[in-house]
Amino acid sequence: MRLERHAEFSESVAGSVLRDLGTARPGGHAPRAQLAGDLENGFLTLDESSNGISITGTWNGELVKESCGKKFTGLWKDTSDNAPPNTPEVPFTLEKLPGW
């Protein structure tokens, strides 16, 4: 995942996620998806789009206080049209790469 300050909205972030889905395409997700959202008061909220049009996933995380601003944990949810109504949320951890 790569996030930067949003080009149009200075209080927001934008970027992309690149992942190896193997032969599975959960919910019709693409290996590369666009991301846009906000980082406010230690909370990260991102909308994901695999097709550049509709929201196909959401990322909601919180800064880990002991991480000096380098780690977020939270839940990803498949919100694509192909997702079953009872789709479970998937835990995630994001860590800032050294050198940033």
Secondary structure as GFF3:
##gff-version 3
##sequence-region A 1 100
A	DSSP	beta_strand	2	5	.	.	.	ID=ss1
A	DSSP	beta_strand	12	18	.	.	.	ID=ss2
A	DSSP	three_ten_helix	26	28	.	.	.	ID=ss3
A	DSSP	beta_strand	32	40	.	.	.	ID=ss4
A	DSSP	beta_strand	43	49	.	.	.	ID=ss5
A	DSSP	beta_strand	57	63	.	.	.	ID=ss6
A	DSSP	three_ten_helix	65	67	.	.	.	ID=ss7
A	DSSP	beta_strand	71	78	.	.	.	ID=ss8
A	DSSP	beta_strand	90	95	.	.	.	ID=ss9
###
